[in-house]
């Protein structure tokens, strides 16, 4: 026969178990509300970086000669504006690099010494190399945009892998300089190691994808 004490004990145990479950759900909900935007923010930042990279790559693809010409003039101006005299460029009758033809600008930039002894000179990329680099960079930008948007909208593990891959490869083309490195580090942390990432996709296992942590 079940006594009142037994009923009370059973009821109390259920309440404790129920309280533990509710407490765990509350903790998870609090964590998600606190950190739930981390993945979204990282995804948006990756999308923006991809858009910038793609936008900067388009001129190299469609008009590489103009890009080479512009970069040559920039190199000439930088050499003449710095404090060193050994790398100054003689513009001849031209008042500035803007007055030079593209062929003249490329030839002069290609002869700018990069060391005081003059053994090495500035390397001006060819139009073909510039276009090829632009194509690769544009594709990388698209990968970052697709990965970031897909991750933010679907939280799919496949899109997350695309986003992380795009971020890591983006280290070879940090279009925003040091800021790009900061963004990439944040994206990798947010999508792989943050609490939201672990709750969404599970713990990271580098050789075997992700696995969800067992519930206590």
ABEGO torsion letter per residue (X at the ends): XBBAAAAAAAAAAAAAAAAAAAAAAAAAAAAAAAAAAAAAAAAAAAAAAAAAAAAAAAAAAABAAAAAAAAAAAAAAAAAABABAAABBBAEABABAAABBAAAAAAAAAABBABAAGABBBBBBBAAAAAAAAAAAAAAAAAAAAAAAAAAAAGBAAAAAAAAAAAAAAAABBAAEAAAAAAAAAAAAAAAABAAAAAAAEBBBAAAEBBBBBBX
